[in-house]
Amino acid sequence: MSDFLTELLSPTVIAALSHLGEIQLFLVSTVCIYWVICPRLGTRLWFALCLSSSVQQTLKMAIFQPRPYWVEPGLVAIEKSTSYGMPSGHAQTPPIFYGLLAKSSRRYWAYGLAALIVVITGWTRIVGNVHTSAQVYTGWMIGIILLIAIISLEKPAMKWWQNSTTKFRILGSFFFSLFLMLIGLIAVQIAAGQPVLDEWLRNAGHPIKPVKADNIILVPALLFGWLLGLALLDGKHPPKTVNKLKLALRPLIGLPPILLLLDIAPGKGLDLVLILTFIVGVVAGLWCSYGAPLLFKIFKI
């Protein structure tokens, strides 16, 4: 059946379906959900995405496993990828994102749809020669484990947040983000000692730079900035307008600054630049959870 589908669908269609697992899609969708639909669901998704991405980036560095088209001559991948392949992010993140959406909908069909999207997205990564089967299966397993952990620990975490002062909320958020960064940086040091084979470069047909610390820093910074904004709001989210047209203006006003910040975030491995990356990430997360809602309140939208 898999071979039949591969022959039936063009690489363009497979690549398009693969975008169902893009982290950029998830982040933009999450911000819009927070602004327009439900702040609590948006926060749950943002936390889950940042945690999953941090775990994924750390494991990629710690395991340093090449992608299949780097290793096997003649394989054509649906996209150029410069990071290591284990685990697959497109396999790991969808169970978390679509699983939380399905849970929030409280509809049985939503779970089936979520599972279908997860399977399709992982399948595209295998037949698209971007990941091996093992890399996709591992991503699914980690994603499901993280989903269960997030659902199980949400109530205790919410109880701690509600019973803590603003100071302890900020400190707790900072040290949790710092923990994610430190674990990631240790993995970066491990990966830095591993050679990038010339054979991989020849087979890939494009430059490969699998050892990078930018996302290791940026993702926890985005999480801290978001939680900082929540601590400052202290539960006082701007009321949602009943005017649908005004409500639709929120993403149009709020998204450009966050996209610009993420685009200009420095990505080199220099210590000073990584500090700037952290600052940009914090500002971007703070804008999403606090700055943009404050602007919506001022504009009465």
C-alpha positions, 0 to 999 in steps of 0.5 A, a space after each residue: 500500500 505504501 509503495 502504491 501511494 508513493 507511485 500515485 502521489 508526486 513528490 510535490 504532493 508528498 512535500 505539501 503533505 509534509 508541511 502538516 508537521 511544520 513547527 512554523 505552522 504550529 507556532 503561528 496557529 498557536 499564537 492565533 488560537 491564543 489571541 482569537 479563541 482561547 488564551 489557556 489553550 494557546 498557552 498549553 500549545 505554546 508550552 508543549 511546542 517549546 518543550 517538544 522542540 527543545 527535547 527534539 533539538 537536544 536529542 538530535 545533537 546527542 544522537 547525531 544520526 545522519 539522514 538517509 539521503 546523506 548516506 545513500 547515493 542516489 536518494 532524492 529528498 523532498 527537502 534540503 535538511 541540514 540538521 541530524 535526523 534522529 528523532 524526526 521533528 515532523 513525527 514528534 511534534 504532530 502527536 502533541 499539537 494535534 493531540 491537544 487540539 483533539 482533546 480540547 475539542 472533546 469530539 471522538 472524530 477529532 482524535 481519529 483525524 489527529 491520528 490520521 494527520 500524524 500517520 500521513 505526516 510521518 509517512 511523507 518523511 519516510 517516502 520523501 527520504 528525509 528520515 528513516 523509518 526508525 527516526 520517524 517511529 522514535 519521533 512518534 514514541 517521544 511525541 506520545 510520551 510528551 503528550 501524556 506527560 503534559 496532560 498528566 502534569 498540567 493540573 499540578 503545574 496550574 496549581 503551582 502557578 495559581 498559588 505562586 507570586 509573580 516573582 516566583 512565577 518569573 523565577 520558576 519560568 526562567 530556571 525551567 527555560 535555563 535547564 532546557 538550554 543547559 541540557 541542550 548546550 551539553 548535547 551541542 558539545 557532544 555533537 561538536 566532537 563528531 565528524 561530518 563526513 565528506 560522503 554525507 556532503 557529496 550525497 546530500 548535494 548541499 552544505 550541511 551544518 548539523 551542529 548549531 546552538 541557535 535553536 537550543 537557545 531560541 526555543 527556551 527563550 520563546 518559552 520564558 518570554 511567553 511565561 513572563 508575559 503570563 506572569 505580568 498579565 496575572 490572569 487579566 487577559 483583554 476581553 475578546 470583542 464580539 465583533 468578528 471583523 475586529 477579532 480578525 485584525 488581531 493576527 494581522 496586527 500581531 503576527 508581523 512583529 513576531 515573524 520579524 523577530 524570529 527572522 532576525 534572530 542571530 544564528 551563529 555559534 558565538 557566545 555574544 550572538 547566542 546572548 542576543 538570540 536569547 534576548 530576541 527569543 524572550 522579546 518575541 515570546 513576551 510580545 505574543 503573550 503580553 505585548 500584542 494583547 496589550 495592543 489589542 486592548 488599546 485599539 479595542 479589537 
